[in-house]
Amino acid sequence: MRRVIVLGSTGSIGVNALDVVSRFSDDFKVVALSVNSNVTLLEKQIKKFRPESVCVVNESAAEKVKSKVRKYKGEEGLCRMVRDTKADILVMGIVGSSALLPLLNAIPRVKRIALANKEALVMAGDIIMEMAERNGTEILPVDSEHSAIFQCLAPGDRNEKCIKNIYLTGSGGPLLKVPRSKFRDITPTQAVNHPKWKMGRKISVDSATMMNKGLEVIEAHHLFGLGVDKISVVIHPETIVHSMVEFIDGSTLAQMGTCDMRTPIQYALTYPLRKASSVKGIAFSEVKTLNFYKPDLKKFPCLEIAYGAAGSGRTYPCVLNASNEIAVAEFLKGKIKFTGIPKVIEKVLGAHKGVGSPGLEDILESDEWARRKTKEILSVINY
Ligand code: MN
């Protein structure tokens, strides 16, 4: 019986993770849950899974928890709960940079992290991977593309020398067929309306700008120890191939499946075993064709900006991420145009003086600086 912590339990990853766990009640026991503020759903999850501890990050929402369970609150409380709870696996379903500190607290204390969050790796991938290596903690990807790559790599293939290239596939998001001339007037409702995946609002906007693929390139660089020159993005509107690996011998492996996050979540929990699931396979005779083509970088400048930040290394990816988080939040509030997102990020990156081999302090400082700088620019220029 493995003890599991689920952070972000009321978000789309968390809900799917609990659904998977509930099907394997002989193998997994939920010992702790965390939410941002959705106490109503948390109470239902407490009744069903009987965790030992819960944390509500939003402090005023935390007061509303009535169930008898050990309670934590706030960002500080979340890290404390992770340190206090004996567990084997932590499912990281928190979106954005707020996953970083709980993740760093978890790595020395659990055997495995099922990692759905990409922003923490973009900010501090070197620190995270080094800490995991030192502690013998497995970091298994839940992000569908990275799970696909992981599934394509036999243990002996997890070596930069065997891999010629990896192809991260992307559906192209909700704006694939919308002409660039209409981009200025894209509304938040249009941007979050993803054709293939049902996800949270932040990642849905990232998919619309294709910054999501850019962040995933950096995520793959850290997870698989590959230079970004070996990581390509390919548009695949059918979203059946979740990513591919081309090896040096000319062989290419792809992982395919329907768009259901329970597949990568379950694999990260049960690996190296495969277990039965209710997720349906692909009806190939109904699919008929699979298309692949190059992304349009003029239409989706965020992808190129992300490659640039990845190439610059140092604290640039961290600044990219922080500036993007602020820009997306401002867009969702209706404060800036859709086309303002890449413009402000590019300006912030241009103003940044990168710190080499950054420690955690440097990362946190650059993150704060980038948030401040983004807001400052947005208060002066009307994007
Ligand atoms: Mn993904």
Residues whose N, C-alpha, C, O or C-beta is under 5 A from the ligand:
A	BS01	MN	D143 S144 E145
